[in-house]
Amino acid sequence: MVAASPGPAAPASGASGATGAVPVVELRDVWKTYGEGETAVHALRGVSLSVDRGDYVAVMGASGSGKSTLMHVVGCLDVPTAGDYRLEGHDVAGLNEGQLALLRNRRIGFVFQSFNLLPRLTAVGNVELPLVYAGAPRPDRRRMAMETLAGLGVADRAHHLPSALSGGQEQRVAIARALVFAPALLLADEPTGNLDSQATAEMLRIFDRLNGGGVTFIVVTHEDHVAAHAKRVVRIADGRVVDDDRVAAVEDPPPALLAEEAAS
């Protein structure tokens, strides 16, 4: 049986109409379907979700729940089959491939489980890549890349290849690459999957500090201790949002950072 066609849009979960501010992410009744007819697979089924500037959202769900598809849509790596997606108020659905690529490069930063650093480029060369694609002058991109690496405590590894970096250092370089353009949104897909416990703790402290400074995060994870750092936990099952738990206010520090400050 083929699922029913998308119905009327539901209110976006988490929307903050009281402030009147434009959300960074706003999805309304978003469907993503692969295939047609009897073989159609509905990866997303009427998802409505709003993420305000400065929020820190963990998206959780079992394998096949739709959380990766949701991240691909939010990250402009794919477009909805139906429904409305706006990034900073701009309608994404009508953009062509070139426009989507420009939007990804300028407004969205990605952190992946496997780091995705180019092995033949140094750390600073990897961080410069988004600036190269944007046509930034070489002196500007080197300065911006070095400043971002310094902010993450790995400026001393700037001229090392990824093979000469520890897992934690590679992840910091990957985060620097995601942040170098000061994006509106940082998306992290299972960011602790390849890290040991010490490197995981360090990376989560970095995320807490960055969010405390105003960076908007969406983290896809299946690990409860990672989700515990978020201000909000959204659970996905069968392509639908089944739970949306607000842990801390958008304007508050992330819970772990708040606890750390209270203890000091």
Number of C-alpha atoms within 10 A of each C-alpha: 7 11 11 7 10 14 11 10 15 14 14 17 18 18 19 15 9 6 7 8 13 19 22 20 24 25 27 21 22 26 25 22 14 12 9 10 10 9 10 13 14 19 21 27 24 24 24 23 22 19 27 22 20 24 27 30 26 26 23 24 21 13 11 13 19 23 28 19 19 27 19 16 21 24 22 23 14 16 24 22 15 19 21 20 26 18 22 19 13 14 12 20 18 12 14 10 12 9 13 19 13 14 17 19 19 20 19 21 25 22 23 20 15 17 18 14 21 13 12 11 16 20 32 26 22 24 29 26 20 22 22 15 11 14 10 14 10 12 8 12 23 18 13 19 28 23 15 25 26 15 13 17 13 19 17 11 19 19 13 14 19 23 12 14 15 12 18 19 19 23 27 25 31 24 26 29 27 27 25 22 22 16 18 20 30 23 22 22 20 18 23 22 14 16 19 11 10 9 18 19 16 15 21 20 15 16 24 23 16 17 24 19 11 17 20 24 26 24 23 25 22 18 14 11 11 18 21 15 21 27 25 23 23 22 18 22 19 17 22 20 23 12 13 17 13 14 15 15 14 21 13 14 23 25 17 17 19 13 11 9 10 8 7 5
